Amino acid sequence: MNTQKIDCRGLADEDVAWTLVGTLYLRAWESRLPTPILGDHYAAEAIERIDYDFPKLKRQVRPGSNQFLVGLRARQLDDWSTTFLTEHPDAVVLQLGCGLDSRMLRLDPQGTRDWFDLDIPQVIDLRRQLYPERGRYQMIGASVTDDGWLEAIPADRPVLIIAEGLLPYLTLTEVRSLLQRLTDHFPSGELIFDALTPRIVRMLKHFQWSPRDAKEIERWNPRLTCTEHMPFCTHYRRIPVRRYRILYRLIHALPALRNMATEYRYTFRPRALPQ
Ligand SMILES: C[S@@+](CC[C@H](N)C(=O)[O-])C[C@H]1O[C@@H](n2cnc3c(N)ncnc32)[C@H](O)[C@@H]1O
């Protein structure tokens, strides 16, 4: 990692982009626990290099309890990714709405895979100051809704598509069209993401889309099959702090709270060959 300080003070609270500092901050916080769930020490190193109003951010993101929310989510997506990449060593990885997340360092520290991280240009400009583009790792500055970027990604192998914290920001039409473009482009693969319940989406600024259920996406796009989905707090037993483990256990016991946020895993099969 470079050592120069990166100025992120330009990310205003009303921009969606500032949320990426929030999630990075929570992962850094979580990594300092004696027995963390995720233990993302790259996030802790990255936070040291960022210039931001951290006292204000701390009040906004409340790391005491929310570090576990982000830690559990990222760990689940890392675990699914590891399983897929072990089964498909030649797979391409495409992470959408990557923010300042260090997943490529956590899962591919040597940069031996074709791995593409995409976010809007403003975010990729910041990201390039934090993480080097090395080996077969590349960053793409574009909106997922833009045309053109997908064509640059190899389509001759299975793909792992990761969208953590992204899809709620898109509209229904944008999500549908994105998933269609992805399954049209790649021969087969897996898609993993998280989503929120409609009630939470209605309550929070910037959020637009939430799935009605796991089958909704299968109805839009028959190449996608949901193989697993789980409430964000399913693995509350991993929480190393007793009072928060009890809190998340309570949340898990109440369906209205448990289903606030869910992680989804879809597989997409190879296209049927023409007759
Ligand atoms: C909550 S942050 C999550 C960042 C990262 N995945 C993480 O977990 O730390 C949401 C990210 O989605 C990105 N984003 C929102 N809309 C986008 C779009 N249309 N195209 C690309 N990225 C987008 C934001 O810039 C931001 O980095």
The ligand as a Tripos MOL2 file, in Angstrom:
@<TRIPOS>MOLECULE
LIG
   27    29     1     0     0
SMALL
NO_CHARGES

@<TRIPOS>ATOM
      1 C1        -22.5080    1.0550    0.7580 C.3       1 LIG1
      2 S1        -21.2030    1.3400   -0.3660 S.3       1 LIG1
      3 C2        -20.5100   -0.2830   -0.3990 C.3       1 LIG1
      4 C3        -19.1080   -0.2850   -0.8640 C.3       1 LIG1
      5 C4        -18.3960   -1.6430   -0.7680 C.3       1 LIG1
      6 N1        -19.0420   -2.6730   -1.5290 N.3       1 LIG1
      7 C5        -18.2800   -2.0460    0.6800 C.2       1 LIG1
      8 O1        -18.9450   -3.0270    1.0980 O.co2     1 LIG1
      9 O2        -17.5210   -1.3870    1.3980 O.co2     1 LIG1
     10 C6        -22.0780    1.4250   -1.9150 C.3       1 LIG1
     11 C7        -21.1660    1.5720   -3.1120 C.3       1 LIG1
     12 O3        -21.9480    1.4800   -4.3070 O.3       1 LIG1
     13 C8        -21.4350    2.4190   -5.2350 C.3       1 LIG1
     14 N2        -22.4640    2.7150   -6.2290 N.ar      1 LIG1
     15 C9        -23.6990    3.2430   -6.0210 C.ar      1 LIG1
     16 N3        -24.3380    3.3800   -7.2110 N.ar      1 LIG1
     17 C10       -23.4800    2.9180   -8.1720 C.ar      1 LIG1
     18 C11       -23.5590    2.7860   -9.5820 C.ar      1 LIG1
     19 N4        -24.6600    3.1660  -10.2590 N.pl3     1 LIG1
     20 N5        -22.5140    2.2650  -10.2580 N.ar      1 LIG1
     21 C12       -21.3960    1.8630   -9.5830 C.ar      1 LIG1
     22 N6        -21.2690    1.9500   -8.2350 N.ar      1 LIG1
     23 C13       -22.2880    2.4840   -7.5450 C.ar      1 LIG1
     24 C14       -21.0960    3.6340   -4.3540 C.3       1 LIG1
     25 O4        -20.2220    4.5280   -5.0210 O.3       1 LIG1
     26 C15       -20.4660    2.9420   -3.1610 C.3       1 LIG1
     27 O5        -19.0830    2.7340   -3.3370 O.3       1 LIG1
@<TRIPOS>BOND
     1     1     2 1
     2     2     3 1
     3     2    10 1
     4     3     4 1
     5     4     5 1
     6     5     6 1
     7     5     7 1
     8     7     8 2
     9     7     9 1
    10    10    11 1
    11    11    12 1
    12    11    26 1
    13    12    13 1
    14    13    14 1
    15    13    24 1
    16    14    15 ar
    17    14    23 ar
    18    15    16 ar
    19    16    17 ar
    20    17    18 ar
    21    17    23 ar
    22    18    19 1
    23    18    20 ar
    24    20    21 ar
    25    21    22 ar
    26    22    23 ar
    27    24    25 1
    28    24    26 1
    29    26    27 1
@<TRIPOS>SUBSTRUCTURE
     1 LIG1         1 GROUP 0 **** ****
